[in-house]
Amino acid sequence: MTIEASSTAVKRISVSGIPVEVVRKDIKNLHLGVYPPLGRVRVAAPLVVNDEAVRLAVIDKLGWIKRQRAKFAKQPRQSEREMVNGESHYFLGRRYRLRVHEQEGVARVALRGVASMDLFVRPGSSVEKREAVLLDWHRASLRSIIADLLVHWQPKLGVQTADWGIKKMKTKWGSCNVNARRIWLNLELAKKPVQCLEYIVVHELVHLLERNHTERFTALIDRHLPDWRTRREVLNSSPLGHESWQY
């Protein structure tokens, strides 16, 4: 095992040739996660757990870690988007073919039937501008759906957020600041099926009842969303964008 201390609270170790990020927190249990696109391994460990104990915990999960890394390596992913006619784009789990229309007027996006996505932009618009128009539309669409989900799930779970928002996130589908009672949802969720988005919303709301991923946390999700594991599998097996996220 090699250990490299960084300038932050993150310590990097290597276990059986696999790089592992170790972050120590004021928590009770050790949590291990594997993230794409390259199978980054991260351990959140209690302050009292030493390096040797972390190493042994990683060794104990090596089989699972290698399976997760292999799964990510095989997961389909898109190349960098060029925002041109015929290009594939996703919205709520469905694939659409992009049709770019250059014309004067307000830039906008419209779906045509079940297979075409019309993008209206000014003549000569750059790739960045075209993508910005599409992302703005994704954000507005996602905001409306999330608002409806919160209206349904907050009273059902008996919780209330103080605030929520949407942003691009590179390592998570969602996050919850329990102290501020604020949740964030990944903008990429606009591309995924609604049932996957609902799972993430419920997951983050349950953190307002149980801060960590404890047995109680799992029991709460089991009670309110029994098929959450299936939804998670659908989410984590769907095509990754040019930039990749994992929950």
GISUL-V499149 format. One record per backbone hydrogen bond with DSSP energy under -0.5 kcal/mol. NH is the residue of the N-H (numbers start at 1). CO is the residue of the C=O. If there is no record, write none. Layout:
BEGIN
[[NH:CO] [NH:CO]]
END
This chain:
BEGIN
[[2:14] [4:12] [6:10] [11:22] [12:4] [13:20] [14:2] [15:18] [18:15] [19:17] [20:13] [21:41] [22:11] [23:43] [24:9] [25:45] [27:25] [31:44] [33:42] [35:40] [39:35] [40:35] [41:19] [42:33] [43:21] [44:31] [45:23] [45:43] [47:25] [49:46] [50:48] [54:50] [55:51] [56:52] [57:53] [58:54] [59:55] [60:56] [61:57] [61:58] [62:59] [65:61] [66:62] [67:63] [68:64] [69:65] [70:66] [71:67] [72:68] [73:69] [74:70] [75:71] [78:240] [86:98] [87:84] [89:96] [91:94] [92:190] [93:191] [94:91] [96:89] [97:115] [98:87] [98:96] [99:117] [101:119] [102:100] [103:101] [103:121] [108:120] [110:118] [112:116] [113:111] [115:112] [116:112] [117:97] [118:110] [119:99] [120:108] [120:118] [121:101] [121:119] [125:122] [130:126] [131:127] [132:128] [133:129] [134:130] [135:131] [136:132] [137:133] [138:134] [139:135] [140:136] [141:137] [142:138] [143:139] [144:140] [145:141] [146:142] [147:143] [148:144] [149:145] [150:146] [151:147] [152:148] [153:149] [154:150] [156:152] [157:153] [158:154] [159:154] [162:181] [163:181] [165:183] [167:185] [175:184] [177:182] [178:176] [181:177] [182:177] [183:163] [184:175] [185:165] [186:173] [187:167] [189:186] [190:187] [191:188] [192:189] [196:193] [197:193] [198:194] [199:195] [200:196] [201:197] [202:198] [203:199] [204:200] [205:201] [206:202] [207:203] [208:205] [209:206] [210:206] [214:212] [218:214] [219:215] [220:216] [221:217] [222:218] [223:219] [224:220] [225:221] [228:225] [230:227] [231:227] [232:228] [233:229] [234:230] [235:231] [236:232] [237:233] [237:234] [238:234] [238:235] [240:76] [241:243]]
END
